[in-house]
Amino acid sequence: MDAGRPAPLSLRPGADGCFSSRVTGGGVDLDDRNGFATALVLRTLGPTAPAILGPWHEAALDALEACRDPLTGGFRFWPNGRRPAWAPNLPCDADDTALMAVALWRGGRMDLDQLRGLACRTVVCHRLQSSVQPGPSWPRIGAFKTWLRGGAEPAMMDCTVNANVLMMLAVAGLPSVPGYAQACAMIADGVAWAADDAGRAASLSPFYPEAGELVMAVEAAVAAGVSELAPMRALMDRSPLWRRLRQASCGDAPVICGSPYGLMRWTSSAVGQARRLVSGRSAPGPDPDGNGRHAPDCTPAPAPC
């Protein structure tokens, strides 16, 4: 990819700085502009984002800053005051906080000490304390909860969320904080438990209807310095199932997230285009099944850390 190439007209945020997505399900079928899709575009473009997006990069960073809760310091899915009328008022969450904080740090809106303080005051303080049994074997006590709210009640654990948190902690230079080792172990246990079962793979990330997003998050975490997940990335690279799931996340409008287990889901052509732009999809990617249908190589750009 030519890092100096300007973004195509269709890969530009709107006037509010947010990249486009579409939400369907639960009686809703609407265009939606949110910080999460915007953060995924910026994660995909990595250090090339300013050159690729030009002045729209600053607009996107403005939109992410508008998603921050001034009281807790965490981040929400939508910018403050722009949550759709149909959406519930949810607390800040670890996923948005990790993705948006790293994008703001990379964009020069947050220094390393601020990033470290944010991580310790938000996600590190919200870790799983108890689990309900019988249940799946892979959730780990001490790994990171999705919702940044108090209480010791059991939580719906998500491996993709934890991979994104690990990315933030690696960028911040915090591999020794509580939860880091447990999150790494949980992802390793989950991938081993899923084996070659697509249903099990999907259950590892209830907030991500497409399990290929876990592959993308693991790749981004390893690129940011989470060496503990390198064996998982290698395993996914070798697995026909995980390669096929990853291919789905490199489509024209991938499913980027959802409500628990997919009742509502968000797709984003902007995220799909960013992934193809990074891959420079002029040549075919790997052919995981030997059937001539090549997977696009949409690995995230290397992290500057």
N, C-alpha and C positions, 0 to 999 in steps of 0.2 A: 504494500500500500504506500502511496505517495503521501507522506505526512503533511505536505504543504497543499494538497489538493483541497479546494473548498468543498463544503457540503453541497450535495445536490439540493435543488429547491425543495424537494419533498422531505429532506432531513433537516428541518429547521423547526424550532419550537414556535408556538403561537405567541400572540401578543403578551400573554401572561407568563411566558418563559417555559411553559410545560410542553413536553412532547405528547403527541396524541396517543390515545388508546381507545378501546371500545369495551364496554361492560355488557354482558348478557346474562340472563338467568333471573329467576325469582320475579318474573314479570317485567324486567328491565332490559332494554336494548337501546343503549345510548352511547354517543361519543362521550369520553371522559378525559379530562386533563388533570393529571395528578403528578405529585413529586416522585412517586415510585418508578413509573415508566421513564421519567426524566433521569433519575439516578441510574437506571439500568443502561440507558444510552451512554451516559458519561462513563460508567464503569467499562463498557465495551470499548469505547474510543480511547480510554486511558490517557496517557500523556499526550496523545495526538489531538485531544479534543479541542484545545484552543486554535490550533492550525486548521483543523477540519471545519469547525463551526464558526470561526471568526467572532464577530461581535455577538452572535447568538449564544456563544458559550457563557458570557457574562449574564445574559438574560436567564439562561437555565440555572446558573448559580443563584441568582436572585430568587427564582422560584423555590429552590431548595431551602434557602434561608427562611422563606416565608412559611415553610412547613414546621419550623421549630417552635416548640412550646416554650414560651418565655418563663414559665414557672419551673418546669422540671429540667429543661435543657434538651429533652429528647425530641424526636421527630415523629410526625404523623404522615399518613398517606397523602392527604391533600393540604395545600396551603391554608393557613389560618383564614377563616371567614369564607372559604370557597368549597366547603364540604357540601355535596349535593343534598337536596332536601330528602331524598329517599334513603340516604345512608345513615346508619346509627352513629352516635357520637362515641367513637372508640378512643381508648387511651393511646399514648405513644407506644411504639413497638420497637423491638430490638432490630428487626429487619430494616425498616426505614431509617432508624437511627444509624445503623452501621453503614449502609450504602450512601446515605446523604452526607454523613460526616466525612467519610473518606473522599467523596467528590469535592466537598468544600475545602478539605485540606489540600487536595491536589490542585484545586483552583486558586489557592492562595488566600482563601477567606478564613482560614483557621490555621494557627500554628501548631507545632507538635505538642507543646505543653497543653494547649487547649483541647486538642484531640484526646490526649491521655486523660485529662480531667473529666471530659465528657464521658469517655468509656467507663471510667471507674465509678462515676456518679449515677450512671444509667444502667447499662446492660449488666455490668459485673455485679450490681446489687440485686439483680433479679434472676435467681437461679433455682432450679427445681429442688424442692426439699422433700417431696414425698411422691409416691406413685400409687396408682390403683392396680391391684391384681385380682383376678388374672388379667394379663395384658401382654403386649409385645415385650420381647426380651431386651430390645436395644436401647430404650430410653435410659439415660444415666442420671442418677442423683447428682446435682451440682452443675449440670449443663445449663445452657441459657434458655430461659423462658421467652416466649414470643412477646407477650404483653408486659409492658413495664408498669405493673401495678403491684401493690403490696399484697400480703397474704401468703400463707403456707400451703394453700390448697393445691392438689395435683393440677398439672397443666398439660395442654396438648403440645407435645414436643415436635419439633420440625428440624430435620437435618439440614435443609437448605438454609433456613434462618441461622442455624449455628455455624454453617460454613461462612456465611456473610459476616457474622460477628467475628469469627476467627480472622478473616481478612483484615477487619478494622484493628484488631488487637496486634496483628503482625505489623501492620503499617505504623501503629503507635509504639512499637517496641515493647509490648507487654505480654510476652509469652509465659510469664510466671504468675499471672493473676489467677485467683480462684475461678474455676470454670473452663479455663483454656484446655487443660489436659482432658477433662471430662468430656468436653465437646468433641475433641479429636477422637477419643475412644468411642463415643456414641456414633459418630459417623462411620467409623471403621466397623463397629458391630452391626450397624444397620445395613451397610452395603453387603457384608458377609451374610447376614440373615436373609436379605433379599435374594441373593444368589442370581439365578436366571429367571426369577418369577416376576413378571411385569406388575402383577397386582401388589406384591409385597414392595416392589420398588416405589410404586405410587404412594403407598401408605407411609413412607418415610418422611414425606413432606406434605402434610394435610393442607397447607396454605398455597401449594403449588400443584395445580391439576396435571401439569406435564412434568414427569420425573426427570426429563432432560435438563431442567433448570438446576437440579442438584449437580449434574456434571459441570455446567457452566460456573456454578458457585465454587465448586471444588477447584476447578482450573484457575479461577481468579484468586482464590485463597493461596494456592501453591505459588502462583506468580508473585503474590505479595510477600511470600516468605514463610508460609505455613508448611514447613518441610515434613511435618508429621503426616500430612495428607498426601504426600507424593506417592506412597504405595497405592492409595485408593485411586488416584488419578491414573496410574499405570494399569491397575486392574480394570478400570472403566474403559481405558483405551483398548484393552484386549478383548473385552466382552462384547459379543454381537448385540446383546440386549441393550447395554448402556450406550453403545454407538448408535443404535437405532433410535433410542430415546433422545440422544443429543441431536440427532439429525432433525427430529421434529421441532426442537428449539431453535433451529436455524432456518425455519421456513419464512415465508413472506410476511406472515402476521402471527408469530408464535403466541401461545397462551403463556403469559408471563406470571400470573398469580391468580388467586381465587379466594373465596370464602372457604371455610373448612370443608375439605373433600369435594370441592368443585360445584356447589350449588350455584354460585355466581362465579364468573371467570372474566378475566381481562385479557384481551389480545392487543398487540401493538405492532403495527407495520413499521413504526419508527425504530423500535428495538430490532426487528428483523432486518431492516435496511442497514442499521449501524453494524450489525454482525456481518452482513455480507460485504459492507464497505471495508471493514477491517480485514476480512479474509481476502479481499481483492479477487472476488470469485470469477476470475477469467479462466482458470483451469479447474477441473473437477477435483473434489476432495476424495477421501478414501471411499472404497466400495465395500462396506462392511459385510454384505451378504453374497457378494459375487454375482449379483444379478444385473450389473450395469447401471444401477441407480446410485450415483455417487453422492456421498454426504458432503455438504459444504464445510469447509474448514473455517469456522468462525470463532477460533480461540480468541479470548480477550487480549488486548494489547498488553505488553509487559508493564508491570507496575514500577514506578520510579522509586523503588525503595529496596 
